[in-house]
């Protein structure tokens, strides 16, 4: 506690008078050896630890062709492909805090750990736009209004009831639950935009550790530009990625097709193959590299090759913040292997 006698006396007088403590005193009261301390109204270290049962509402079976061989899987399935045991291919509806708590504290966690644990978590939380959970959907050419449920009304109050402090409290508890649930060699991706990117970066640093930060990914996408009076148009999202352990985590390098501008830099040989002369530093000479022998252009932290969901495409389900499947596919392929358990949270 970094308080001198004058500070202590002033704090006592303020408390006696029923006055609020200045923020610098709050920091001194709770600071430790760390030189940075995140504090907001409503912050608490404890998290929900309930374990509620999950109830099956609907099963959807993919039809099997007679010539298809039985699918080999870590999980036991019947002839239709319906899962009999294990924990995979589940769509869970409910308050995500209670779902996370139940996964982390209930009997399901043992099943998850037997399969190697959750290797990847992707979350697409609210972007602090302050709107509710209702929206319009198109059904058979007619417009229907989807009103928010009781659970969503409660979530709305919990998220925005006290402004940004409510948002921080809501996200902090959920991120701590995810940290607990994630496998030791797992990774997490947090999707956000300019409204909350700085806030979520601080929260993730606090929970996962700054040393475990992997990337700030910029997903820039095509959008019709509108004239803005006093700033450049917003045209990208942020995706923060963190590993849980400093040494162990799944990583698979991703590739994309080379751009036309890049291809113009290559020469053609007599057979029409694209090549270039490359300096070989180990042998002090040059070597020929053929383009068709390369896997592609390595994907970096700026993703400009993934378009938002096409409004007229089959992928579109009229969910306001729907993300393209190709975006999730890249994340899944980069930070998990075939057969790994992943958790996507909205």
Secondary structure, DSSP 8 states (H G I E B T S, - for coil): ----HHHHHHHHHHHHTT----HHHHHHHH--S-S-----TT--S--------------------TTS-----SS-B-TTS-B-SSS-S----S-HHHHHHHHHHSTHHHHHHHTT-EEEEEE----S----S-EEEEETTEEEEE---HHHHHHHHHHHTTTHHHHHHHHHHHHHHHHHHEEEEEEEEEEE-TTTHHHHHHHHHHHH-GGGEEEEEEEE--------SSS----EEEEEEEESSSS-------EE---HHHHTTSEE-TTS-EEEEEEETTTTEEEEEEGGGS--EE--SEE-S-----TTSTT----TT---HHHHHHHHHHH--TT-EEEEE-
